Amino acid sequence: MMVDQKFFQHLQLLVIVLLLSWRATFEHSTGMKDGIRCIEKEREALLKFKDELIDEYGRLSSWGNEKYKKDCCKWSGVSCDNQTNHIVGLDLHSPWDSELGGSTAPLRGKISIWLLEIHHLKRLDLSYNDFNYSRIPQFIGSLGRLQYLKLVGSNFIGETPHHLGNLSELNFLYLGSSNDGSLTSTNLDWLSRLHSLSDLIMVSVNLKMATDWLQTITKLNQLKSFFLLSCNPPMVLPPSHFNTSNSLSEFVLFGNEFSSSGIFPWVFNLSSSLSLLDLGSNKLHGEIPISLGNMSSLTSLYLFDNQLTGKVPCPALSSSLTDLDLSGNMFNGTITQCIGSLSKLEYLYLGSNNFEDVIAESHFFNLSQLKSLDLSFNPSISFNISVGWNPPFQLTSVDLSGCKVGPHIPAWLRTQTRLENLRISNAEISGTFPDWFWEQSPKLSRLNASHNNFQGVLTDLSSKFSNFSYTDLSFNHFNGSLPILPHNGSVLDLSNNEFSGSITNLCNKTSGYWHFLDLSNNLLSGQLSNCFANLPNLKYLNLAHNNFSGKIPSLNIHASLHLQNNSFTGKIPTSLRSCTSLTFIDLSLNKLTGKIPIWVGDTWTKLVFLSLKSNEFFGSIPSNLCHLAHLQVLDFSLNKISGGIPKCLNNLTAMIQVDSKFDGAFRLRYHGGFEGACVTWKGKRAEYIKTLKFLKLIDLSSNNLVGDIPTEITSLIMLVGLNLSRNNLSGSLPTNIEQLRSLDFLDFSRNHFFGDIPTGVSQLDRLGVLDLSYNNLSGKIPQSNHIQTFNDSVFKGNPGLCGLPLTKVCPGDESAQVPKINDNVHGMKDPDEEEDQLINIGFYISMAVGFVFGFWGVCGTLVLNNPWRIAFFKLWNSIMDWLYIKIAISKARLIEAFHKFVKF
């Protein structure tokens, strides 16, 4: 017994030693020590990889900090294998804001070659960062164990490295540039070596030269999903042995420039198991071929935004379809006879076509699975549905905009208790919203009922909905006080109605979630409270064209501020100094006063539009204003501003660059559409919306500016409009004014300019409006065909000017005038020309008198003397008979000659 007991004790001790030894060996091989799952060599590689990145937003702050200093498996974006503890994944993609259309916290810098030290890496995602227009590193092709690679939207340029073809284990590849095609691939043969590839997505990769793209995908036998989005590959015929893998189930050629309907036959032969086909946003024309019906496995068909015509062939639509999008084409005829048989249909989009149909409830009997319906912008679609109809479906989204829906809201919507999105804008609806609408739609979060004839007072909506994120009731006739809205909305547009009273109630009961508020063009009044400062997410605020008064309160706006055409007084509030992201400010047509703050140029550095027009600002223009490099419209007209024009205006970069990089600032990201503003252009005040981003204007007119025009202003070569009229400016006009070659509108009138008009003015051939009147200019007006298209009012009020189009002749030019028969374009005549015309007129009068006397001397005799008249007409008849015989003989000879020619 003692021996057995000692044996077991020794055996137990041996097992413990072996376990400790195995643990030490395991910790040494895997790097795991004291619970730390990280291999030292890989940890050091990650730190060196981080050193070459610029992390402005602290996304990699966990890398190497005290809490996780040793365990790299706990670092942000790092994943390790649970068995070996090797790093197998790096997910460093930047967060993406779909509403802003950009990444929110991109990494910058350089992708380090230290990445190669992570030998077991299987997943790598570097998307939506900013690598400063560098090339994709070739060494990524040496990460031989990669199975997942995503490099999209990170400002990569140049040729896609063919070394990526060495990633033999890769089954997911996502490549893309930043929507500008700066990432290219002249051939895709390297893709054919990726035999394990199942998903291939390429976005905005320039493939215009890649004639082998179709042949390449036929070699990828494991390919299931193939996406080419906005890559513009050439339209090529398929290979003679066109046999793709039966595994291909998703085929997307969205946003390319395919135009020929010849694409359809070979697409239809791609795969017998194809379930998704997307040819949207191309230029396809013609009709849908009936052979589409052979794709029996097709469940999703997207042909939107093309130029397809004709009627939709019903047999071509598979009964398996769940998603059908034919919107944005030119289809005509009816559609109801087709959709009635698609019993599995869930999403139906037929908007923006030319369908002509009367929609009745019988068309929807079999569509019990339908979730989303879009018939918008088919002006010839109307509805004939009974009031008591109970549809077989429960929709979450309905878009009937631009159809003949009215005169009232469809009663069948009362049954749609799952409705989240309703668009019935421009649908000929009038009257008031029925009470049941607000009660029966508890899930409604997006409502667009704009451009109708709704009227009445809106009810308190704060207790009706848990989430009313998007509300557009603009361009109606709602009146009364503003409604109380849910606390967590995002977009509210009540513009162009008849709301009145104060907005304090709305403002105080609104939470901080709102991004977009448009209450413009109403009858609202009173003073604004400081409650807007409690909306930290507010991007856009438009209170223009109301009757607000008092001082502008504290505001917290991130993008656009419209307060024009009210009665605001006082100075620009200092609270706006903290709004460093502002791109658009319009404070025009108010009663604001004070000096333009110096901090404007230092704080609002992202501004593209700044208008302080028609206020009572005084003092000089601060030179800091020249820091606004993105500025495209600057309007300080109709104020009391004095001093000189800053010489540094040549720092306004956006007015110099041929292709502006700041057009995106004019897009309303949260609402759709573009920024709009009323601008005085060529003497008329008009609203510009879609075209505002093309306008580059400086208007400093009607102030008290003094001094001369700085020559630096002629550096603004893309300037379209320049108005310095009605000031006290003096000096000579810029001698190199011809550099402003894009000018369409130039007004220097009513100043004190002197000297000659520079000859460069005659080279501004794009000028539509020119006004140099009422100055002290002198000398001869420069001559050109374009200058002569303007009338004399352009130059009047300058006593020292001479030459066309003025009547005043320049000294030494009297003998040089060339006589002309016709008036010039201004209706002016030269003296010599007038003398010639007098002689010619007398000559023509003499001829007319002689003709009259001669005519009546002969004809009058014949009328009064009967024998002479009889003799004259006998002679006339003899002459006519002789002529007739001669003509008949000539005709007979001609016929005889013709017959001889034919016989010959």
MOUR-V591036 format. One record per backbone hydrogen bond with DSSP energy under -0.5 kcal/mol. CO is the residue of the C=O (numbers start at 1). NH is the residue of the N-H. E is the energy in kcal/mol with one decimal. If there is no record, write none. Layout:
co=CO nh=NH e=E
co=CO nh=NH e=E
This chain:
co=1 nh=5 e=-2.5
co=2 nh=6 e=-2.6
co=3 nh=7 e=-2.4
co=4 nh=8 e=-2.5
co=5 nh=9 e=-2.0
co=6 nh=10 e=-2.6
co=7 nh=11 e=-2.6
co=8 nh=12 e=-2.6
co=9 nh=13 e=-2.5
co=10 nh=14 e=-2.4
co=11 nh=15 e=-2.2
co=12 nh=16 e=-2.2
co=13 nh=17 e=-2.2
co=14 nh=18 e=-2.5
co=15 nh=19 e=-2.7
co=16 nh=20 e=-2.7
co=17 nh=21 e=-2.6
co=18 nh=22 e=-2.9
co=19 nh=23 e=-2.5
co=20 nh=24 e=-2.4
co=21 nh=25 e=-2.5
co=22 nh=26 e=-2.8
co=23 nh=27 e=-2.9
co=24 nh=28 e=-2.3
co=25 nh=29 e=-2.3
co=26 nh=30 e=-2.8
co=27 nh=31 e=-1.8
co=31 nh=33 e=-0.6
co=33 nh=36 e=-1.5
co=35 nh=37 e=-0.6
co=36 nh=33 e=-0.9
co=36 nh=38 e=-1.0
co=38 nh=40 e=-0.5
co=39 nh=43 e=-2.4
co=40 nh=44 e=-2.5
co=41 nh=45 e=-1.6
co=42 nh=46 e=-2.1
co=43 nh=47 e=-2.0
co=44 nh=48 e=-2.0
co=45 nh=49 e=-2.2
co=46 nh=50 e=-2.5
co=47 nh=51 e=-1.7
co=48 nh=52 e=-0.6
co=49 nh=52 e=-0.8
co=50 nh=53 e=-2.2
co=52 nh=110 e=-2.9
co=53 nh=55 e=-0.7
co=54 nh=56 e=-0.9
co=54 nh=108 e=-2.0
co=55 nh=58 e=-1.0
co=58 nh=61 e=-1.4
co=60 nh=63 e=-1.6
co=62 nh=64 e=-1.0
co=62 nh=65 e=-0.8
co=66 nh=69 e=-0.7
co=68 nh=64 e=-0.6
co=70 nh=72 e=-1.2
co=71 nh=74 e=-1.5
co=72 nh=75 e=-1.5
co=75 nh=78 e=-1.9
co=77 nh=91 e=-2.9
co=79 nh=88 e=-2.3
co=79 nh=89 e=-1.8
co=81 nh=85 e=-1.9
co=86 nh=81 e=-2.6
co=88 nh=122 e=-2.7
co=88 nh=123 e=-2.1
co=89 nh=79 e=-2.1
co=90 nh=92 e=-0.8
co=90 nh=125 e=-2.6
co=95 nh=104 e=-2.4
co=95 nh=105 e=-0.6
co=96 nh=98 e=-0.7
co=97 nh=101 e=-1.9
co=97 nh=102 e=-1.5
co=102 nh=97 e=-2.6
co=107 nh=130 e=-2.9
co=108 nh=54 e=-2.8
co=110 nh=112 e=-0.8
co=112 nh=115 e=-1.4
co=113 nh=116 e=-2.1
co=114 nh=117 e=-1.6
co=115 nh=118 e=-1.7
co=117 nh=119 e=-1.3
co=118 nh=121 e=-1.4
co=122 nh=147 e=-3.3
co=122 nh=148 e=-2.2
co=123 nh=90 e=-2.3
co=124 nh=150 e=-2.3
co=125 nh=92 e=-2.7
co=126 nh=129 e=-0.6
co=127 nh=94 e=-2.1
co=131 nh=134 e=-0.7
co=134 nh=157 e=-2.4
co=137 nh=140 e=-1.2
co=138 nh=141 e=-1.9
co=139 nh=142 e=-2.1
co=140 nh=143 e=-1.7
co=142 nh=144 e=-2.1
co=143 nh=146 e=-2.2
co=144 nh=169 e=-0.5
co=147 nh=171 e=-2.1
co=147 nh=172 e=-1.5
co=148 nh=124 e=-2.1
co=149 nh=174 e=-2.3
co=150 nh=126 e=-2.2
co=151 nh=176 e=-1.9
co=152 nh=128 e=-2.9
co=154 nh=131 e=-2.4
co=155 nh=133 e=-0.8
co=155 nh=134 e=-0.8
co=158 nh=184 e=-2.5
co=161 nh=164 e=-1.7
co=162 nh=165 e=-2.0
co=163 nh=166 e=-2.2
co=164 nh=167 e=-1.6
co=166 nh=168 e=-2.2
co=167 nh=170 e=-1.8
co=168 nh=196 e=-0.5
co=171 nh=198 e=-1.9
co=171 nh=199 e=-2.0
co=172 nh=149 e=-2.1
co=173 nh=201 e=-2.6
co=174 nh=151 e=-3.3
co=175 nh=203 e=-2.5
co=176 nh=153 e=-0.6
co=176 nh=154 e=-0.6
co=177 nh=179 e=-1.5
co=182 nh=158 e=-2.1
co=182 nh=184 e=-0.5
co=183 nh=206 e=-2.9
co=184 nh=160 e=-2.7
co=188 nh=191 e=-1.5
co=188 nh=192 e=-0.6
co=189 nh=192 e=-1.2
co=190 nh=193 e=-1.2
co=191 nh=194 e=-2.1
co=193 nh=195 e=-1.6
co=194 nh=197 e=-1.7
co=198 nh=224 e=-2.9
co=198 nh=225 e=-2.5
co=199 nh=173 e=-2.3
co=200 nh=227 e=-2.9
co=201 nh=175 e=-2.5
co=202 nh=229 e=-3.0
co=203 nh=177 e=-1.6
co=204 nh=183 e=-0.6
co=204 nh=206 e=-0.6
co=205 nh=207 e=-0.7
co=206 nh=185 e=-2.0
co=207 nh=210 e=-1.2
co=207 nh=234 e=-0.7
co=209 nh=211 e=-1.8
co=210 nh=213 e=-1.3
co=212 nh=216 e=-2.3
co=213 nh=217 e=-1.6
co=214 nh=218 e=-1.0
co=216 nh=219 e=-1.6
co=217 nh=220 e=-1.0
co=219 nh=221 e=-1.3
co=220 nh=223 e=-1.5
co=224 nh=249 e=-2.6
co=224 nh=250 e=-2.5
co=225 nh=200 e=-2.5
co=226 nh=252 e=-3.0
co=227 nh=202 e=-2.2
co=228 nh=230 e=-0.6
co=229 nh=204 e=-3.1
co=231 nh=207 e=-2.5
co=234 nh=236 e=-0.8
co=240 nh=242 e=-1.0
co=241 nh=243 e=-1.3
co=245 nh=248 e=-1.5
co=249 nh=275 e=-2.4
co=249 nh=276 e=-2.3
co=250 nh=226 e=-2.5
co=251 nh=278 e=-2.2
co=252 nh=228 e=-2.6
co=253 nh=256 e=-0.7
co=254 nh=230 e=-2.4
co=258 nh=283 e=-2.9
co=259 nh=285 e=-1.3
co=260 nh=263 e=-1.3
co=261 nh=264 e=-1.5
co=262 nh=266 e=-0.7
co=263 nh=267 e=-1.7
co=264 nh=268 e=-2.5
co=265 nh=269 e=-0.7
co=267 nh=270 e=-1.6
co=271 nh=274 e=-0.9
co=275 nh=299 e=-2.4
co=275 nh=300 e=-2.4
co=276 nh=251 e=-2.4
co=277 nh=302 e=-2.6
co=278 nh=253 e=-3.3
co=280 nh=255 e=-2.3
co=284 nh=307 e=-2.9
co=286 nh=309 e=-2.8
co=289 nh=292 e=-1.6
co=290 nh=293 e=-1.9
co=291 nh=294 e=-2.0
co=292 nh=295 e=-1.7
co=294 nh=296 e=-2.0
co=295 nh=298 e=-1.4
co=299 nh=322 e=-3.3
co=299 nh=323 e=-2.3
co=300 nh=277 e=-2.4
co=301 nh=303 e=-0.5
co=301 nh=325 e=-2.4
co=302 nh=279 e=-2.8
co=304 nh=281 e=-2.6
co=307 nh=286 e=-0.7
co=308 nh=330 e=-2.6
co=310 nh=332 e=-1.9
co=311 nh=313 e=-0.6
co=312 nh=314 e=-0.6
co=313 nh=316 e=-1.4
co=314 nh=317 e=-1.8
co=316 nh=318 e=-0.7
co=318 nh=321 e=-1.6
co=322 nh=346 e=-2.9
co=322 nh=347 e=-2.5
co=323 nh=301 e=-2.3
co=324 nh=349 e=-2.7
co=325 nh=303 e=-2.9
co=327 nh=305 e=-2.2
co=328 nh=306 e=-0.8
co=330 nh=310 e=-0.5
co=331 nh=354 e=-2.4
co=333 nh=356 e=-2.5
co=335 nh=338 e=-1.4
co=335 nh=339 e=-2.0
co=336 nh=340 e=-1.4
co=338 nh=341 e=-1.4
co=339 nh=342 e=-1.2
co=341 nh=343 e=-1.6
co=342 nh=345 e=-1.6
co=343 nh=369 e=-0.5
co=346 nh=371 e=-3.2
co=346 nh=372 e=-2.2
co=347 nh=324 e=-2.6
co=348 nh=350 e=-0.5
co=348 nh=374 e=-2.2
co=349 nh=326 e=-2.8
co=349 nh=327 e=-0.5
co=351 nh=328 e=-2.2
co=352 nh=329 e=-0.7
co=354 nh=333 e=-0.5
co=355 nh=357 e=-0.5
co=355 nh=380 e=-0.5
co=357 nh=359 e=-0.6
co=357 nh=382 e=-2.1
co=359 nh=384 e=-3.2
co=360 nh=363 e=-1.5
co=361 nh=364 e=-1.6
co=362 nh=365 e=-0.9
co=364 nh=367 e=-1.3
co=366 nh=368 e=-1.0
co=367 nh=370 e=-1.0
co=370 nh=394 e=-0.6
co=371 nh=396 e=-3.3
co=371 nh=397 e=-1.7
co=372 nh=348 e=-2.4
co=373 nh=399 e=-2.3
co=374 nh=350 e=-3.3
co=376 nh=352 e=-2.7
co=378 nh=381 e=-2.4
co=380 nh=357 e=-1.0
co=380 nh=382 e=-0.5
co=381 nh=404 e=-2.3
co=382 nh=359 e=-3.0
co=386 nh=389 e=-1.5
co=389 nh=391 e=-0.6
co=396 nh=420 e=-2.5
co=396 nh=421 e=-2.1
co=397 nh=373 e=-2.2
co=398 nh=423 e=-2.5
co=399 nh=375 e=-2.4
co=399 nh=376 e=-0.6
co=400 nh=403 e=-1.6
co=401 nh=377 e=-3.9
co=403 nh=405 e=-1.5
co=404 nh=383 e=-0.8
co=407 nh=430 e=-2.6
co=410 nh=413 e=-1.2
co=411 nh=414 e=-1.8
co=412 nh=415 e=-1.5
co=413 nh=416 e=-1.2
co=415 nh=417 e=-1.6
co=416 nh=419 e=-1.1
co=420 nh=445 e=-2.4
co=420 nh=446 e=-2.2
co=421 nh=398 e=-2.5
co=422 nh=448 e=-2.4
co=423 nh=400 e=-3.0
co=424 nh=427 e=-0.6
co=425 nh=402 e=-2.0
co=427 nh=405 e=-1.1
co=427 nh=406 e=-2.1
co=429 nh=453 e=-3.0
co=431 nh=455 e=-2.0
co=434 nh=437 e=-1.0
co=434 nh=438 e=-0.7
co=435 nh=438 e=-0.6
co=435 nh=439 e=-1.1
co=436 nh=440 e=-2.9
co=441 nh=444 e=-1.3
co=442 nh=466 e=-0.8
co=445 nh=470 e=-2.7
co=446 nh=422 e=-2.7
co=447 nh=472 e=-2.7
co=448 nh=424 e=-3.0
co=450 nh=426 e=-2.2
co=453 nh=431 e=-1.0
co=454 nh=477 e=-2.5
co=456 nh=479 e=-2.1
co=459 nh=461 e=-0.6
co=461 nh=464 e=-0.9
co=461 nh=465 e=-1.1
co=469 nh=490 e=-1.8
co=469 nh=491 e=-3.7
co=470 nh=447 e=-2.8
co=471 nh=493 e=-2.8
co=472 nh=449 e=-2.4
co=474 nh=451 e=-1.9
co=475 nh=452 e=-0.9
co=477 nh=456 e=-0.7
co=478 nh=498 e=-2.5
co=480 nh=500 e=-2.3
co=483 nh=485 e=-0.6
co=484 nh=461 e=-2.3
co=484 nh=462 e=-0.8
co=486 nh=489 e=-0.7
co=487 nh=511 e=-0.5
co=487 nh=513 e=-0.6
co=490 nh=515 e=-2.8
co=490 nh=516 e=-2.3
co=491 nh=471 e=-2.2
co=492 nh=518 e=-2.4
co=493 nh=473 e=-2.6
co=495 nh=475 e=-1.8
co=496 nh=476 e=-1.0
co=498 nh=480 e=-0.6
co=499 nh=523 e=-2.7
co=501 nh=525 e=-2.2
co=503 nh=507 e=-2.6
co=504 nh=508 e=-2.9
co=505 nh=509 e=-1.3
co=507 nh=510 e=-1.2
co=511 nh=514 e=-0.8
co=512 nh=537 e=-0.7
co=515 nh=539 e=-2.2
co=515 nh=540 e=-2.3
co=516 nh=492 e=-2.4
co=517 nh=542 e=-2.4
co=518 nh=494 e=-2.7
co=520 nh=496 e=-2.1
co=521 nh=497 e=-0.8
co=523 nh=501 e=-0.8
co=524 nh=547 e=-2.9
co=526 nh=549 e=-1.9
co=529 nh=532 e=-0.7
co=530 nh=533 e=-1.6
co=531 nh=534 e=-1.9
co=532 nh=535 e=-1.6
co=534 nh=536 e=-0.7
co=535 nh=538 e=-1.6
co=538 nh=558 e=-1.7
co=539 nh=559 e=-1.4
co=539 nh=560 e=-2.8
co=540 nh=517 e=-2.4
co=541 nh=562 e=-2.7
co=542 nh=519 e=-3.0
co=544 nh=521 e=-2.1
co=545 nh=522 e=-0.8
co=547 nh=526 e=-0.8
co=548 nh=567 e=-2.5
co=549 nh=528 e=-0.5
co=550 nh=569 e=-2.2
co=559 nh=583 e=-3.2
co=559 nh=584 e=-2.1
co=560 nh=541 e=-2.0
co=561 nh=563 e=-0.5
co=561 nh=586 e=-2.4
co=562 nh=543 e=-2.9
co=564 nh=545 e=-2.4
co=565 nh=546 e=-0.7
co=567 nh=550 e=-0.7
co=568 nh=591 e=-2.4
co=569 nh=552 e=-0.6
co=570 nh=593 e=-2.6
co=573 nh=576 e=-1.4
co=574 nh=577 e=-1.8
co=575 nh=578 e=-1.3
co=576 nh=579 e=-1.3
co=578 nh=580 e=-1.7
co=579 nh=582 e=-1.3
co=583 nh=608 e=-3.1
co=583 nh=609 e=-1.4
co=584 nh=561 e=-2.6
co=585 nh=611 e=-2.0
co=586 nh=563 e=-2.8
co=586 nh=564 e=-0.6
co=588 nh=565 e=-2.1
co=589 nh=566 e=-0.9
co=591 nh=570 e=-0.6
co=592 nh=616 e=-2.8
co=594 nh=618 e=-1.8
co=595 nh=597 e=-0.5
co=597 nh=600 e=-1.3
co=598 nh=601 e=-0.8
co=599 nh=603 e=-2.3
co=600 nh=604 e=-2.0
co=603 nh=605 e=-1.4
co=604 nh=607 e=-1.6
co=605 nh=630 e=-0.5
co=608 nh=632 e=-2.4
co=608 nh=633 e=-1.5
co=609 nh=585 e=-2.2
co=610 nh=635 e=-2.3
co=611 nh=587 e=-2.9
co=613 nh=589 e=-2.4
co=614 nh=590 e=-0.9
co=616 nh=594 e=-0.6
co=617 nh=640 e=-2.6
co=618 nh=596 e=-0.6
co=619 nh=642 e=-2.1
co=620 nh=622 e=-0.6
co=622 nh=625 e=-1.7
co=623 nh=626 e=-2.0
co=624 nh=627 e=-2.3
co=625 nh=628 e=-1.7
co=627 nh=629 e=-2.1
co=628 nh=631 e=-1.5
co=629 nh=654 e=-2.5
co=632 nh=697 e=-2.0
co=633 nh=610 e=-2.2
co=634 nh=699 e=-2.7
co=635 nh=612 e=-2.9
co=635 nh=613 e=-0.5
co=637 nh=614 e=-2.5
co=638 nh=615 e=-0.8
co=640 nh=619 e=-0.6
co=641 nh=704 e=-3.0
co=643 nh=706 e=-2.5
co=646 nh=649 e=-0.9
co=647 nh=650 e=-0.6
co=648 nh=651 e=-2.4
co=649 nh=652 e=-1.8
co=651 nh=653 e=-2.0
co=652 nh=655 e=-1.9
co=653 nh=656 e=-2.3
co=653 nh=657 e=-2.1
co=655 nh=718 e=-2.4
co=658 nh=660 e=-0.7
co=662 nh=665 e=-1.6
co=663 nh=666 e=-2.0
co=664 nh=667 e=-1.4
co=666 nh=675 e=-3.8
co=667 nh=669 e=-1.2
co=668 nh=672 e=-2.6
co=673 nh=668 e=-2.1
co=677 nh=679 e=-0.6
co=677 nh=688 e=-2.8
co=679 nh=681 e=-0.8
co=679 nh=686 e=-2.0
co=681 nh=684 e=-1.4
co=684 nh=681 e=-3.2
co=684 nh=686 e=-0.6
co=686 nh=679 e=-2.7
co=688 nh=677 e=-2.1
co=689 nh=692 e=-0.9
co=691 nh=694 e=-1.6
co=692 nh=695 e=-1.5
co=694 nh=696 e=-0.5
co=695 nh=697 e=-0.5
co=696 nh=720 e=-2.7
co=696 nh=721 e=-1.9
co=697 nh=634 e=-2.6
co=698 nh=723 e=-2.4
co=699 nh=636 e=-2.5
co=699 nh=637 e=-0.6
co=701 nh=638 e=-1.9
co=702 nh=639 e=-1.0
co=704 nh=643 e=-0.5
co=705 nh=728 e=-2.3
co=707 nh=730 e=-2.9
co=708 nh=710 e=-0.6
co=710 nh=713 e=-1.8
co=711 nh=714 e=-1.6
co=712 nh=715 e=-1.9
co=713 nh=716 e=-1.5
co=715 nh=717 e=-2.3
co=716 nh=719 e=-2.0
co=717 nh=742 e=-0.8
co=720 nh=744 e=-3.3
co=720 nh=745 e=-1.7
co=721 nh=698 e=-2.0
co=722 nh=747 e=-2.3
co=723 nh=700 e=-2.7
co=725 nh=702 e=-2.1
co=726 nh=703 e=-0.9
co=728 nh=707 e=-0.5
co=729 nh=752 e=-2.8
co=731 nh=754 e=-1.9
co=734 nh=737 e=-1.1
co=736 nh=739 e=-1.9
co=737 nh=740 e=-1.9
co=739 nh=741 e=-2.3
co=740 nh=743 e=-1.7
co=744 nh=768 e=-2.6
co=744 nh=769 e=-1.8
co=745 nh=722 e=-2.5
co=746 nh=771 e=-1.9
co=747 nh=724 e=-2.7
co=747 nh=725 e=-0.5
co=749 nh=726 e=-2.1
co=750 nh=727 e=-0.8
co=752 nh=731 e=-0.6
co=753 nh=776 e=-2.9
co=755 nh=778 e=-2.2
co=756 nh=758 e=-0.6
co=758 nh=761 e=-1.8
co=759 nh=762 e=-1.2
co=760 nh=763 e=-1.5
co=761 nh=764 e=-1.4
co=763 nh=765 e=-1.9
co=764 nh=767 e=-1.4
co=769 nh=746 e=-2.2
co=771 nh=748 e=-2.7
co=771 nh=749 e=-0.6
co=773 nh=750 e=-2.4
co=774 nh=751 e=-0.8
co=776 nh=755 e=-0.8
co=777 nh=800 e=-0.7
co=779 nh=802 e=-1.8
co=784 nh=788 e=-1.9
co=786 nh=789 e=-1.6
co=787 nh=790 e=-1.7
co=791 nh=794 e=-1.4
co=792 nh=795 e=-1.4
co=792 nh=796 e=-0.9
co=794 nh=772 e=-2.3
co=795 nh=798 e=-0.7
co=796 nh=774 e=-2.4
co=798 nh=801 e=-2.2
co=800 nh=779 e=-1.9
co=802 nh=781 e=-2.4
co=803 nh=806 e=-2.0
co=808 nh=803 e=-3.3
co=810 nh=813 e=-2.1
co=813 nh=817 e=-0.5
co=814 nh=817 e=-0.9
co=817 nh=819 e=-0.5
co=824 nh=827 e=-2.0
co=828 nh=824 e=-1.4
co=830 nh=834 e=-2.0
co=831 nh=835 e=-2.0
co=832 nh=836 e=-2.1
co=833 nh=837 e=-1.8
co=834 nh=838 e=-1.7
co=835 nh=839 e=-1.8
co=836 nh=840 e=-2.2
co=837 nh=841 e=-2.2
co=838 nh=842 e=-2.2
co=839 nh=843 e=-2.2
co=840 nh=844 e=-2.3
co=841 nh=845 e=-2.1
co=842 nh=846 e=-2.2
co=843 nh=847 e=-2.0
co=844 nh=848 e=-1.9
co=845 nh=849 e=-2.3
co=846 nh=850 e=-2.5
co=847 nh=851 e=-2.1
co=848 nh=852 e=-2.0
co=849 nh=853 e=-2.3
co=850 nh=854 e=-2.4
co=851 nh=855 e=-2.6
co=852 nh=856 e=-2.3
co=853 nh=857 e=-1.6
co=854 nh=858 e=-1.3
co=855 nh=859 e=-2.8
co=856 nh=860 e=-1.6
co=858 nh=862 e=-1.7
co=859 nh=863 e=-2.0
co=860 nh=864 e=-2.3
co=861 nh=865 e=-2.6
co=864 nh=866 e=-0.7
co=865 nh=869 e=-1.6
co=866 nh=870 e=-2.3
co=867 nh=871 e=-2.5
co=868 nh=872 e=-2.2
co=869 nh=873 e=-2.0
co=870 nh=874 e=-1.9
co=871 nh=875 e=-2.2
co=872 nh=876 e=-2.2
co=873 nh=877 e=-2.3
co=874 nh=878 e=-2.2
co=875 nh=879 e=-2.2
co=876 nh=880 e=-2.0
co=877 nh=881 e=-2.4
co=878 nh=882 e=-2.2
co=879 nh=883 e=-2.0
co=880 nh=884 e=-2.1
co=881 nh=885 e=-2.2
co=882 nh=886 e=-2.2
co=883 nh=887 e=-2.1
co=884 nh=888 e=-2.3
co=885 nh=889 e=-2.5
co=886 nh=890 e=-2.2
co=887 nh=891 e=-2.1
co=888 nh=892 e=-2.2
co=889 nh=893 e=-2.4
co=890 nh=894 e=-1.9
co=891 nh=895 e=-2.0
co=892 nh=896 e=-2.4
co=893 nh=897 e=-2.3
co=894 nh=898 e=-1.7
co=895 nh=899 e=-2.1
co=896 nh=900 e=-2.0
co=897 nh=901 e=-1.8
co=898 nh=902 e=-2.1
co=899 nh=903 e=-2.5
co=900 nh=904 e=-2.1
